[in-house]
Amino acid sequence: MKYLETSQIVPMKGMSYTMYEIEGEDKILRMLTYIPDVNELHIYPKPPVKKLYKPELCREILGEDFLKLWTEGESKKA
């Protein structure tokens, strides 16, 4: 299992970080989007995209970072 991240600016909200839980080379198991400046978090247990396009353009992150946000996202849904 590996964890990857991409980022982009969202006007009037700040930087948006999309994080992926990856199996193998590019199979997306779960993903989340986090915008810290506005404390916005969305989790996708069944991601709309199943295969990561150009994983080499992502940066690797710690699994703990992904799992911490994932747990926070689940608790907000409950």
Phi, psi and omega in degrees: 000136174225162185233128182234160183218143169236161178219154176201156180277138175245117182308135177067006178235327182113200181284136176249132180245123175253125184243142185235140169261118189245138172247135182070218182278320190205015180276118181276120176270313178215155176214159177214157176235132184227129175240095187297327183298331179244010180051047179255129183221128177232129177251149181231090179295332175238083187300144180293336178252131183260341183232129181282125178276126179054062180301338180293345178272354179270161173253147180280140178235170178283140177301326181298323179296315178297311185294326177296312179293322179300313179299318177298318179296321178294321182290332177288331180284333184287000000 
